[in-house]
């Protein structure tokens, strides 16, 4: 099996194949009044490392393709240590108050000043046009242009029609969204596919990760990561302010209870086979905060005693930079959530997305980027199907790395096409506003 150094070489070669200009951080690029100014709407839930990861991903793309731009981040949320994480990796990034965290007049004044100052509003990657209220405010207060990069477009409401039609470009993170836009007969100058920005996330927290791995005696490429998920996220438990009606709580609980043991039983089957045939370990870790509460019941307690000795439970929530460093050292990441595999793929680690049908159309992106063999529709497969693919990777790890490299090259090619259009629009807007 290739060493960890081999994978680092793989990542280095990937980086060399990317076109565009890199700078070491946003602060290393020169900044003056003539530089374009982008107001970036990104940063959704902080109870989900996938939602957090969109922001450093799109910042990496902007750093690569528009290195001279000044960027102001307008998040929805930046709590749970997210603001501090972003400032650590992007020290000169200006971060506004999160729109879901405060309605103070001072925050609103800050948003208005940012709108006035910026040349272009870019709505970042996410589950939808999640910042539609902010985009609407931009449209009401200015006639300056805006664009949308890497989102899922599901049911198209009236506000979506207004925003999508007025946008300079709409890049969806999977192709099913393009079909939805076409069916709605919406018109915008550019409408194309650009994968989820999390594929571009390159931030790490090596210190935290290496301490964690050492504490639990997890060795490089000798453990797999397994991430659980219920069919429907119990948001009434995740957010105290999210007061669901009792009937909805009962419906969600009934749906989750119906599937949770069967779904996770397929993952347990993989874990058992992995441990018994390799002698290696399993790390169970969360993508969302609530998953810390279901790990024991669904993944650990039912295991045979000889398997439990090889299972490590991550019992605290984390941030995506630490997760990326842990996934980087894993053999394979196997997840019922969508974004942990994406974070792993960005680090050159083989990864499976075991998709539940309730988890939106975003899973189409795995087919779009050519990783058809690494996505499993959970109602159509058994644990043995996942195990078969896992051991195919294990038995020829270089071939798996090559497969992932090819897929990631395709992702980078799509990013290049999209970011050229983003750059053209940002520079045009900047030149127009400076006249």
C-alpha positions in Angstrom: 0.0 0.0 0.0 1.3 3.5 -0.8 2.7 5.5 2.1 1.2 8.7 3.4 4.1 10.4 1.5 2.7 8.9 -1.7 -0.6 10.5 -1.1 1.0 13.8 -0.4 2.8 13.5 -3.8 -0.5 12.8 -5.4 -2.0 16.0 -3.9 1.1 17.9 -5.0 0.7 16.7 -8.6 -3.0 17.7 -8.4 -2.1 21.2 -7.3 0.4 21.5 -10.1 -2.3 20.5 -12.6 -4.6 23.3 -11.5 -4.4 26.4 -13.7 -4.6 29.9 -12.3 -2.5 32.0 -9.9 -2.1 31.0 -6.2 -1.2 33.3 -3.4 -0.4 32.1 0.1 -3.4 33.8 1.7 -5.9 36.6 1.0 -3.6 38.9 2.9 -0.6 38.3 0.6 -2.4 39.9 -2.4 -1.9 43.6 -2.9 -4.9 45.7 -1.9 -5.8 49.2 -2.9 -8.9 51.2 -4.0 -8.7 49.9 -7.6 -9.0 46.2 -6.6 -12.3 44.5 -7.2 -14.4 44.1 -4.1 -16.5 41.0 -3.8 -19.3 40.6 -1.2 -19.4 36.8 -0.6 -22.7 35.4 0.7 -21.8 32.1 2.3 -21.7 30.3 5.6 -25.0 28.6 6.4 -25.4 26.1 9.3 -22.5 25.8 11.8 -24.0 22.5 13.2 -22.8 20.8 10.0 -19.2 20.7 8.9 -20.3 20.4 5.3 -22.2 23.7 5.4 -19.1 25.3 7.1 -16.8 23.9 4.4 -18.5 25.7 1.6 -16.9 28.9 2.7 -13.2 28.0 2.8 -13.8 26.1 -0.5 -15.1 29.1 -2.4 -12.4 31.4 -0.7 -9.8 29.0 -2.1 -11.3 29.3 -5.6 -11.4 33.1 -5.3 -7.8 33.2 -4.1 -6.8 31.1 -7.1 -8.7 32.8 -9.8 -9.2 36.4 -8.6 -6.2 36.8 -6.2 -6.3 40.6 -6.4 -9.9 40.8 -5.1 -10.8 42.2 -1.7 -13.4 39.9 -0.2 -16.0 40.6 2.5 -17.8 37.5 3.9 -21.5 37.9 4.7 -22.4 34.8 6.6 -25.7 33.5 7.9 -23.9 32.1 10.9 -20.3 32.2 12.1 -20.6 30.9 15.6 -19.2 27.6 17.1 -15.6 28.7 16.4 -16.2 29.1 12.7 -15.3 32.8 12.7 -12.1 32.1 14.5 -11.3 29.2 12.1 -11.8 31.4 9.1 -9.7 34.3 10.5 -6.9 31.8 11.3 -6.7 30.6 7.7 -7.7 33.9 6.0 -6.4 36.6 8.4 -7.3 39.6 6.2 -10.8 38.4 5.4 -13.5 40.8 6.6 -16.4 39.0 8.2 -19.7 40.7 8.8 -22.1 39.8 11.6 -24.1 36.7 10.8 -27.6 37.5 9.6 -29.1 34.6 11.7 -27.1 35.6 14.8 -28.2 39.2 15.2 -30.8 41.7 14.1 -29.0 44.6 15.9 -29.1 48.0 14.1 -25.3 48.0 14.1 -25.2 44.8 12.2 -27.7 46.0 9.6 -25.7 49.2 9.1 -22.6 47.0 8.6 -24.4 45.0 5.9 -25.6 48.1 4.2 -22.1 49.6 4.2 -20.7 46.4 2.7 -23.4 46.5 -0.1 -22.4 50.0 -0.9 -18.7 49.2 -1.0 -18.8 46.0 -3.0 -18.7 45.8 -6.8 -20.2 42.4 -7.0 -22.2 40.0 -4.8 -21.3 36.3 -5.1 -23.7 33.8 -3.6 -21.6 30.8 -2.6 -22.1 27.1 -2.7 -24.9 25.6 -0.7 -28.2 23.6 -0.5 -30.2 26.2 -2.3 -30.1 30.0 -2.8 -29.9 29.9 1.0 -29.0 33.6 1.2 -32.0 34.7 -0.9 -33.0 37.4 1.7 -29.5 38.9 1.4 -29.6 38.8 -2.4 -33.0 40.4 -2.3 -31.6 43.2 -0.1 -28.8 43.6 -2.6 -31.2 43.9 -5.5 -33.3 46.4 -3.5 -30.4 48.7 -2.5 -28.3 48.6 -5.6 -28.3 48.0 -9.3 -24.9 46.3 -9.2 -24.6 42.8 -10.6 -24.5 39.5 -8.7 -24.0 35.8 -9.5 -24.6 32.3 -8.0 -22.0 29.6 -7.8 -22.5 25.9 -6.9 -26.0 25.6 -5.5 -28.8 23.0 -5.7 -32.0 24.3 -7.2 -35.0 22.2 -6.2 -38.5 23.4 -6.1 -38.4 26.9 -7.7 -40.4 29.4 -5.8 -41.4 32.9 -7.0 -38.5 34.5 -5.2 -36.1 32.1 -6.9 -37.5 33.0 -10.3 -36.9 36.7 -9.5 -33.3 36.1 -8.3 -32.2 33.5 -10.9 -33.5 35.5 -13.8 -31.7 38.6 -12.6 -28.4 36.8 -11.9 -25.4 37.3 -14.2 -24.8 33.5 -14.0 -26.1 30.5 -12.2 -23.8 27.5 -11.7 -25.5 24.5 -10.0 -23.5 21.9 -8.1 -25.2 19.0 -9.9 -27.0 18.6 -13.3 -30.4 17.8 -12.0 -30.7 21.4 -10.9 -30.1 22.5 -14.5 -33.0 20.4 -15.5 -35.2 22.1 -12.9 -34.2 25.5 -14.2 -34.9 24.5 -17.8 -38.3 23.1 -16.9 -39.1 26.4 -15.1 -38.1 28.2 -18.4 -35.9 30.7 -16.5 -33.6 32.9 -18.4 -30.1 34.1 -17.3 -27.0 34.8 -19.4 -25.1 31.8 -18.1 -26.5 28.6 -16.7 -24.1 25.7 -16.2 -22.6 23.1 -13.8 -19.9 23.8 -11.2 -19.3 21.2 -8.4 -19.9 22.0 -4.8 -17.2 24.4 -3.6 -16.2 22.0 -0.8 -14.2 20.0 -3.4 -11.9 23.1 -3.4 -11.4 23.3 0.4 -7.7 23.1 1.2 -7.5 24.2 4.9 -6.2 21.8 7.5 -5.6 21.6 11.3 -2.7 19.3 11.5 -1.9 19.9 15.2 -5.4 19.0 16.4 -5.7 16.0 14.1 -2.3 14.5 14.8 -2.9 14.8 18.6 -6.3 13.2 18.2 -5.0 10.3 16.1 -2.0 9.7 18.5 -4.3 9.7 21.5 -6.4 6.9 20.0 -3.5 5.1 18.4 -4.9 5.5 14.9 -2.2 4.9 12.2 -2.1 6.5 8.7 -4.1 4.5 6.2 -4.9 1.9 8.8 -8.4 3.1 9.7 -11.6 3.9 7.9 -13.9 6.7 8.9 -17.7 6.0 9.2 -20.3 8.8 9.4 -23.9 8.1 10.5 -27.1 9.9 9.5 -30.8 9.7 10.1 -33.2 9.9 7.2 -34.4 13.3 8.3 -32.4 15.7 10.5 -34.2 16.3 13.8 -33.8 20.0 13.7 -36.2 20.4 16.7 -33.3 18.9 18.7 -30.5 20.6 16.9 -31.8 24.2 17.4 -33.6 25.2 20.5 -35.5 27.9 18.7 -36.8 25.5 16.0 -40.2 24.7 17.4 -41.7 22.0 15.3 -45.4 21.1 15.7 -45.8 17.8 17.6 -47.3 16.2 14.5 -44.1 16.9 12.5 -41.9 15.6 15.3 -43.9 12.4 15.3 -43.6 12.0 11.5 -39.9 12.6 11.4 -39.3 10.3 14.4 -41.4 7.5 12.8 -39.5 7.8 9.5 -36.1 7.7 11.2 -37.1 4.8 13.5 -38.3 2.9 10.5 -35.0 3.0 8.7 -32.2 3.7 11.2 -31.3 0.2 12.3 -31.5 -1.2 8.8 -29.4 1.7 7.3 -26.7 1.5 9.9 -26.7 -2.2 9.9 -25.2 -2.1 6.4 -22.4 0.1 7.7 -21.8 -2.2 10.7 -21.5 -5.1 8.2 -18.7 -3.2 6.4 -17.0 -2.4 9.7 -17.0 -6.0 10.9 -15.6 -7.3 7.6 -12.9 -4.5 7.6 -11.7 -5.3 11.1 -11.7 -9.0 10.8 -10.0 -9.2 7.4 -7.4 -6.4 7.9 -7.0 -6.1 11.7 -7.2 -2.3 11.1 -9.4 0.2 13.0 -12.6 2.2 12.5 -13.2 5.8 13.5 -16.8 6.8 13.9 -17.2 10.6 13.6 -19.9 13.2 13.0 -20.7 15.6 10.2 -23.5 17.1 12.3 -23.8 17.8 16.0 -26.8 15.5 16.6 -24.9 12.5 15.3 -22.8 12.3 18.5 -26.0 11.1 20.2 -26.7 8.2 17.7 -23.3 6.6 17.3 -23.5 4.2 20.2 -27.1 3.0 19.5 -26.7 2.6 15.8 -23.0 1.8 15.1 -21.2 0.7 18.3 -23.5 -1.1 20.8 -24.7 -3.8 18.3 -21.2 -4.8 17.3 -19.5 -8.1 18.4 -17.1 -7.6 21.3 -14.0 -8.4 19.2 -14.9 -5.6 16.8 -15.6 -3.0 19.4 -11.9 -3.2 20.5 -11.0 -1.7 17.1 -13.6 1.1 17.1 -12.8 4.7 18.1 -15.7 7.1 18.7 -15.2 10.7 18.1 -17.3 12.0 21.0 -17.0 15.8 20.3 -18.0 17.9 17.4 -15.3 19.4 15.3 -14.6 21.8 12.5 -13.8 21.0 8.8 -10.1 21.9 9.0 -9.5 19.2 11.6 -11.8 16.8 9.9 -9.9 17.3 6.6 -6.6 16.5 8.4 -8.1 13.3 9.9 -9.7 12.2 6.6 -6.4 12.9 4.8 -4.7 10.2 6.8 -7.6 7.7 6.6 -7.7 4.7 4.3 -11.2 5.4 3.1 -14.2 7.5 4.3 -17.6 5.9 4.3 -20.5 8.2 5.0 -24.3 8.5 5.0 -23.6 12.3 4.8 -22.6 13.9 1.5 -19.9 16.3 2.5 -17.4 14.3 4.6 -16.6 12.3 1.4 -16.1 15.5 -0.5 -13.7 16.8 2.2 -11.9 13.5 1.9 -11.8 13.6 -1.9 -10.2 17.1 -1.7 -7.4 15.5 0.4 -6.9 12.6 -2.0 -8.6 10.0 0.2 -11.0 7.4 -1.4 -14.5 8.0 -0.2 -18.0 6.5 -0.4 -21.3 8.4 -0.2 -24.1 6.0 0.9 -27.1 8.1 -0.1 -30.5 8.0 1.5 -33.3 9.1 -0.8 -34.4 11.9 1.6 -31.1 13.6 1.2 -32.0 15.9 -1.7 -30.8 15.7 -5.3 -27.3 16.9 -4.4 -26.1 13.3 -4.6 -26.3 13.6 -8.4 -22.9 15.4 -8.3 -21.2 12.1 -7.6 -22.5 10.7 -10.9 -21.7 14.0 -12.6 -18.0 13.9 -11.6 -17.6 10.2 -12.6 -17.5 8.5 -9.2 -20.5 6.3 -10.0 -18.8 3.3 -8.3 -18.4 5.3 -5.0 -22.0 6.3 -4.5 -24.4 3.7 -3.1 -28.2 4.2 -3.1 -28.9 2.8 0.3 -32.3 1.2 -0.5 -30.8 -0.6 -3.5 -27.7 -2.1 -1.9 -26.5 -4.3 0.9 -23.5 -4.0 3.2 -21.8 -6.6 1.1 -21.9 -4.2 -1.9 -20.1 -1.5 0.0 -17.6 -4.0 1.4 -16.8 -5.4 -2.1 -15.9 -1.9 -3.3 -13.9 -1.1 -0.2 -11.8 -4.2 -0.6 -11.4 -3.5 -4.3 -9.8 -0.2 -3.2 -7.8 -2.0 -0.5 -6.4 -4.6 -2.9 -5.2 -2.0 -5.4 -4.9 1.3 -3.6 -2.9 3.0 -6.4 -5.7 2.4 -8.8 -8.2 4.0 -6.4 -5.9 7.1 -6.1 -5.7 7.3 -9.8 -9.5 7.0 -10.2 -9.9 9.8 -7.6 -7.3 12.0 -9.3 -9.1 11.7 -12.6 -12.4 12.7 -11.0 -10.8 15.6 -9.2 -9.2 16.8 -12.4 -12.6 16.9 -14.0 -13.8 18.9 -11.0 -11.0 21.4 -11.4 -11.7 21.7 -15.2 -15.3 22.6 -14.3 -14.1 25.1 -11.7 -11.8 26.7 -14.3 -14.6 27.2 -16.8 -16.9 28.6 -14.1 -14.3 30.8 -12.4 -13.3 32.4 -15.7 -16.9 33.6 -16.1 -17.0 34.7 -12.4 -13.7 36.7 -12.9 -15.0 38.4 -16.1 -18.1 39.5 -14.4 -16.3 40.7 -11.2 -13.7 42.6 -13.2 -16.3 44.2 -15.4 -18.4 45.3 -12.4 -15.3 46.7 -10.7 -14.3 48.7 -13.8 -17.8 50.1 -14.1 -18.0 51.1 -10.5 -14.6 52.9 -10.6 -15.6 55.2 -13.5 
